[in-house]
Amino acid sequence: MDKTFFCSWSGGKDSALALFKAIQADYEPKKLLNMLSEKGKKSRSHNLSLSVLEAQAEALNISLETRRASWDEYEETFIEALKDFNKEGIKTGVFGDIDLEGHREWEEKVCKKAGLEAFLPLWQKKREDLLNEFIDVGFKTMIIVVNEEYLDKKYLGKIIDKDLIKEFNEIGIDPSGENGEYHTVVLDGPLFNKKLEVNRLNQLYNDGYWFQEFELINF
């Protein structure tokens, strides 16, 4: 069985843990795939700059593949990228979804159209157990987006640790952020050969969400 794979890479915690667990299962990473907005400067999922994604890929020593697309073109563009991967000999797509059935169905559909298999190593695991495992194996992730319906902007820039998990439970939100409470950027972990050092900048507001701007200071 060919176990080469690409990882659907958001730059956040779930994609990083999925990558880690796929490698633990003896799969071989070949590419990280991130979908950018039309201008090609920011990621669609977490609003990360291309330079941050490139730094993560460099630290992971895995090639980064990016594609630009509007939301209307997203699926078609994604499938075309997967077809190109297939031609290069990549046979599996790794995704970080945990329990959202609609996401799984989409991932299996686009992989099938490109002749690939979808592998979801986090699927149906307990959300908080995965978050604790993520911390325990040594990943470090910073909150960069919060939904104001759930969280105050004071949580922007915080590193997720066991104390923060406890605090989120006390607030009454899903500590994993799987309901859209927050998004993260991974700065370090067991797969990284170099930690991403960042300098926090402005906090921006747009349509119910607060964003933490930051810059890399060691890449």
C-alpha positions as CSV (number, residue, x, y, z in Angstrom):
1,M,0.0,0.0,0.0
2,D,1.3,3.4,-1.0
3,K,1.1,5.6,2.1
4,T,2.3,8.9,0.7
5,F,0.0,11.8,1.5
6,F,-0.8,15.5,1.4
7,C,-2.1,17.2,4.5
8,S,-4.9,19.8,4.2
9,W,-3.1,22.5,6.1
10,S,-4.9,25.3,7.8
11,G,-1.8,26.2,9.9
12,G,-3.9,25.6,13.1
13,K,-3.9,22.9,15.7
14,D,-6.2,20.3,14.2
15,S,-4.3,20.0,10.9
16,A,-1.0,19.8,12.9
17,L,-2.3,17.0,15.1
18,A,-3.7,15.2,12.1
19,L,-0.3,15.5,10.3
20,F,1.4,14.2,13.5
21,K,-0.9,11.2,13.9
22,A,-0.7,10.3,10.2
23,I,3.1,10.2,10.5
24,Q,2.8,8.1,13.6
25,A,0.7,5.7,11.6
26,D,3.6,5.3,9.2
27,Y,2.2,7.5,6.4
28,E,4.8,9.6,4.5
29,P,4.1,13.3,4.1
30,K,4.8,14.8,0.7
31,K,2.8,18.1,0.6
32,L,0.9,20.6,2.7
33,L,-2.0,22.1,0.8
34,N,-3.4,25.5,1.7
35,M,-6.1,27.4,-0.1
36,L,-5.5,31.1,-0.4
37,S,-7.9,34.0,-1.2
38,E,-7.9,35.4,-4.7
39,K,-5.0,37.8,-4.1
40,G,-2.8,34.9,-2.8
41,K,-1.7,36.8,0.3
42,K,-3.9,35.2,3.0
43,S,-5.3,31.8,3.7
44,R,-9.0,31.3,3.4
45,S,-9.5,29.3,6.6
46,H,-7.5,31.2,9.3
47,N,-6.5,34.4,7.5
48,L,-2.8,33.5,7.8
49,S,-0.3,35.3,5.7
50,L,1.6,33.3,3.0
51,S,4.8,34.0,4.8
52,V,3.6,32.3,8.0
53,L,2.5,29.2,6.0
54,E,5.9,29.1,4.3
55,A,7.7,29.4,7.6
56,Q,5.6,26.5,9.0
57,A,6.4,24.4,6.0
58,E,10.1,25.2,6.3
59,A,10.1,24.3,10.0
60,L,8.3,21.0,9.2
61,N,10.5,20.3,6.2
62,I,7.4,19.5,4.0
63,S,6.7,21.2,0.7
64,L,3.9,23.8,0.7
65,E,1.4,23.8,-2.2
66,T,-1.0,26.8,-2.4
67,R,-3.9,27.5,-4.7
68,R,-5.9,30.7,-5.0
69,A,-9.7,30.6,-5.2
70,S,-12.9,32.4,-4.4
71,W,-15.5,30.5,-2.4
72,D,-17.4,29.8,-5.6
73,E,-14.3,28.3,-7.2
74,Y,-13.0,26.6,-4.0
75,E,-14.1,23.0,-4.6
76,E,-13.1,22.9,-8.3
77,T,-9.7,24.4,-7.5
78,F,-9.2,22.0,-4.6
79,I,-9.9,19.0,-6.8
80,E,-7.5,20.2,-9.5
81,A,-4.8,20.4,-6.9
82,L,-5.6,16.8,-5.8
83,K,-5.5,15.6,-9.3
84,D,-2.0,17.0,-9.7
85,F,-1.0,15.3,-6.5
86,N,-2.3,12.0,-7.9
87,K,-0.1,12.5,-11.0
88,E,2.9,12.9,-8.7
89,G,2.2,9.6,-6.9
90,I,0.4,11.0,-3.8
91,K,-2.5,8.6,-3.0
92,T,-3.9,9.9,0.3
93,G,-5.3,13.1,1.7
94,V,-5.1,13.8,5.4
95,F,-7.6,16.0,7.1
96,G,-8.0,17.3,10.6
97,D,-11.8,17.1,11.1
98,I,-13.1,15.5,14.2
99,D,-16.8,15.0,14.1
100,L,-18.5,17.3,11.5
101,E,-20.1,14.8,9.2
102,G,-20.6,17.4,6.4
103,H,-16.9,18.1,6.3
104,R,-16.0,14.4,6.1
105,E,-18.4,13.9,3.3
106,W,-16.9,16.8,1.3
107,E,-13.4,15.6,1.9
108,E,-14.2,12.0,0.8
109,K,-16.0,13.4,-2.3
110,V,-13.2,15.6,-3.5
111,C,-10.6,12.9,-2.9
112,K,-12.7,10.4,-4.8
113,K,-13.0,12.7,-7.7
114,A,-9.2,13.0,-7.8
115,G,-8.6,9.3,-7.3
116,L,-7.3,9.6,-3.8
117,E,-8.3,8.2,-0.4
118,A,-9.3,10.5,2.5
119,F,-7.8,9.7,5.9
120,L,-9.1,11.5,9.0
121,P,-6.8,10.4,11.9
122,L,-8.8,12.5,14.5
123,W,-12.2,11.3,13.5
124,Q,-14.7,10.5,16.3
125,K,-12.1,11.0,19.0
126,K,-13.2,13.1,22.0
127,R,-12.5,16.8,21.3
128,E,-10.9,17.6,24.6
129,D,-8.9,14.4,24.7
130,L,-7.3,15.5,21.3
131,L,-6.6,18.9,22.7
132,N,-4.9,17.5,25.7
133,E,-2.9,15.1,23.5
134,F,-1.9,18.1,21.3
135,I,-0.4,19.8,24.3
136,D,1.1,16.7,25.9
137,V,3.1,15.8,22.8
138,G,4.6,19.3,22.8
139,F,2.7,21.4,20.3
140,K,2.4,25.2,20.9
141,T,-0.4,27.1,19.4
142,M,-1.6,30.7,19.7
143,I,-5.2,32.0,19.4
144,I,-5.4,34.4,16.5
145,V,-9.1,34.7,15.8
146,V,-12.0,34.8,18.3
147,N,-15.8,34.9,17.7
148,E,-17.1,37.7,19.9
149,E,-20.3,35.6,20.5
150,Y,-18.2,33.2,22.6
151,L,-15.0,34.8,23.6
152,D,-13.6,38.2,24.6
153,K,-10.8,39.7,22.5
154,K,-8.5,39.4,25.6
155,Y,-7.9,35.8,24.6
156,L,-6.2,36.9,21.4
157,G,-2.5,36.0,21.5
158,K,-2.9,33.5,24.3
159,I,-1.1,30.1,24.1
160,I,-3.4,27.2,24.7
161,D,-2.4,25.2,27.8
162,K,-4.2,23.1,30.4
163,D,-5.1,26.2,32.5
164,L,-6.8,27.8,29.5
165,I,-8.7,24.5,28.8
166,K,-10.0,24.6,32.3
167,E,-11.0,28.3,31.9
168,F,-12.9,27.6,28.7
169,N,-14.8,24.8,30.4
170,E,-15.7,27.2,33.2
171,I,-16.9,29.8,30.6
172,G,-19.0,27.1,29.0
173,I,-17.5,26.9,25.5
174,D,-16.0,24.0,23.7
175,P,-12.3,24.2,24.7
176,S,-11.3,22.9,21.4
177,G,-13.0,25.7,19.5
178,E,-14.8,23.2,17.2
179,N,-18.0,25.3,17.1
180,G,-16.1,28.3,15.7
181,E,-15.2,29.9,19.0
182,Y,-11.6,30.6,17.9
183,H,-8.8,29.7,15.5
184,T,-5.1,29.2,16.1
185,V,-1.7,29.2,14.5
186,V,0.8,26.5,15.4
187,L,4.2,27.9,16.4
188,D,6.1,24.8,17.6
189,G,5.8,21.1,18.1
190,P,7.4,17.7,17.8
191,L,7.5,17.8,14.0
192,F,9.1,21.3,13.9
193,N,12.9,21.7,13.5
194,K,12.6,25.4,14.4
195,K,10.1,27.3,16.6
196,L,8.3,30.2,15.0
197,E,8.9,33.4,17.1
198,V,6.3,36.1,16.7
199,N,5.7,39.7,17.6
200,R,2.1,40.6,18.3
201,L,0.8,43.7,16.5
202,N,-2.7,45.2,16.2
203,Q,-6.0,43.6,17.0
204,L,-8.6,44.1,14.2
205,Y,-12.4,43.7,14.2
206,N,-14.5,42.5,11.3
207,D,-18.1,41.2,11.2
208,G,-18.2,39.6,14.6
209,Y,-14.6,38.4,14.8
210,W,-11.5,39.8,16.4
211,F,-8.2,39.1,14.7
212,Q,-4.7,39.2,16.2
213,E,-2.1,40.5,13.7
214,F,1.5,39.4,14.2
215,E,4.8,39.2,12.4
216,L,7.5,36.6,12.4
217,I,10.8,37.6,13.9
218,N,13.0,34.7,13.1
219,F,12.2,33.8,9.5
